[in-house]
Amino acid sequence: MYDNKKIFKINGKQNKYEKLFIIQISYIFIFLIVFVFLSCKKKYAPVSDNSGHSEINSTFQVFDSKNSGLPSDSVRHLFISQQKLFISTAKGLAVYSNGNWQVLDSSNSPLPNDDIKTTFITDSVWWIGTSAGLVKYQVLYNQWNVYNTSNSPLPNNKIRSLYLDNNNLLWVGTFSGGGLATFDGSNWQVYTPSNSPLPSNSIAKIYIQNNQTVWIGTGGGLVQLIDNTWTTYNPGNSGLKSAWIYDITEGNDSSQVWIATNNGVCLYNQLTQQWQNFDASNSGLSGVFTRCLYYDKISNKLWIATNGNGVFCYNLINQQWCQYQYPSTNIPSNYLTSVIYFQNKIWVATLDEGLAVLE
């Protein structure tokens, strides 16, 4: 016969030891989790400040005229085509691909001026905006054409923005009193405040949605052009806080339009017709003079290049902001002109210190 009391006593000791063993293992496991978390937090967590945003300690790779084929440290615009990065600089157009640099300027091409403001590149045609006119380069035929105020109806030689729509109609934005022009390869149409509802002759940005809605960023407000119907939004008749529009891009879908101004960033919802402004008073954006936007639809993040406060990243999923600025990070300048996503990296153009690439 078995002694039930003895067996119960032995099993009781075993259960006690098993419980102690499980508790010890649990403590060790929790310790490891906390250790890994703190290590990662120390390495990757942003450093908060009192402005409502965070500064990220990340490393930028810098390309300038001393360590690369970049012809100038003054970069004006970035454009991606054919898996190549087209870089508009003050001393020519640089083309970067797989570590190789090519530079076009007035010494090795028919470019009328080395001061390149902007580009719109396709497989067959390169449109190049300079401070001395508009250039068309037909790649297959190696043919160059230069359009200026002397040989065409182009209203001003200082080209600020270009956009080629699906009908091969080129939209040209000029600065310093020129206005807006379109060119189909043969015929020109010029729009100014004197012959159209355009509120200003200074055109900083042209952006076209679905080959139907033309957005025009001017010095007098945001213009929406649909089927020859002009609508101008300004601080007097909309939620915009500034009439100076520097960049326009689509958000997560075509209903969302992000607008860069010299008084923060604005989000316009075309379906609800609601406006939402982001500035130093209500967000992590401390630099209100915003120059360029890039919206990453995959990660749902908005990148904002500013004039004096570096580059910001706004994560719309968790509503978190981060900032990369000099000298907190090794970004070489806080004065930025363009930001774009290329080869799985964020590329930032600076006004005076070349290119900064975020891994």
Secondary structure, 3 states (H helix, E strand, C coil): CCCHHHHHHHHHHHHHHHHHHHHHHHHHHHHHHHHHHHHHHHHHCCEECCCCCEECCCCEEEECCCCCCCCCCCEEEEEEECCEEEEEECCEEEEEECCEEEEECCCCCCCCCCCEEEEEECCCEEEEEECCEEEEEECCCCEEEEECCCCCCCCCCCEEEEEECCCCCEEEEECCCCCEEEECCCCEEEECCCCCCCCCCCEEEEEEECCCEEEEEECCEEEEEECCEEEEECCCCCCCCCCCEEEEEECCCCCEEEEEECCEEEEEECCCCEEEEECCCCCCCCCCCEEEEEEECCCCEEEEEEECCCEEEEECCCCEEEEECCCCCCCCCCEEEEEEEECCEEEEEECCCCEEEEC
